[in-house]
């Protein structure tokens, strides 16, 4: 599973959202009244303005999730925020101080100008949340593309994603965020035979690589243990898995892991219906994906309306339970693109 690391516990809790919305509204109304009254000097007024603008950032993310919960595109939130931001900017311009006291100048640039520049940056960043979303990877289903503890940036998806795209979606079993790779689009047939993926009756080419090796120890906030080819290695020793490059797309391949013989290695022939995609985890034996029915904890055919974002790059990565553990940071993964 994965979580939006800016959400409360990774859940879209309606009660908490209403509380946040009420508090944000109260802050905006109070701040607007203070600005209109003109009781603050320029510097405190600029600071208050920026703080009010910062509230747009989480509000944009929650608004997008509300649209997704209703089965609509999160892009619609854009049409809500444009008039709100426009009115706020107009209000600020109308109430900005017009005197030119030298005691509040920063060289030739005065505080109102600095405030407007900062406000523009903050508002732009808040609005950008409509088209991107951060996720925290907390399970092993997408190793080695994602490691437990990766913080991934994804962009909103319009329409049906391409084959080979790595997407985040709401899992039908528990409503949590999950990640998987699109291997089948509407009309495609998908089947696993002896651990080898077949699409439209053609086996997908794969090339064996050196084994994937990691330490056999608890990983991430959920303290999960990795699955190894050898059963039960001592904690702290090597956990080894077979690794391949799978040529799902013509332009580039991606790495997958095959740990052991598992139920998902042989499946019926699936035909992807319209409005859905077939997704699979890169860590084939640790993923409950479209090969499994939702009643069995799987995904089944994934409706495109459930897709939240397409993964673009890893922003930050930590091998510890908490990102504050500097010794567990993995700088080699920072800004790594997703293949």
Helices and strands as residue ranges (DSSP letters): E 2-3, H 14-37, H 42-69, G 74-77, H 78-95, G 102-104, E 105-106, E 109-110, H 111-128, E 132-137, E 150-155, E 166-170, E 177-184, E 189-193, E 196-199, E 202-203, E 206-208, E 212-215, E 218-219, E 224-225, E 238-246, E 254-258, G 263-265, E 270-271, E 276-280, G 284-286, G 294-296, E 302-303, G 304-306, E 307-317, G 326-328, G 331-333, E 336-337
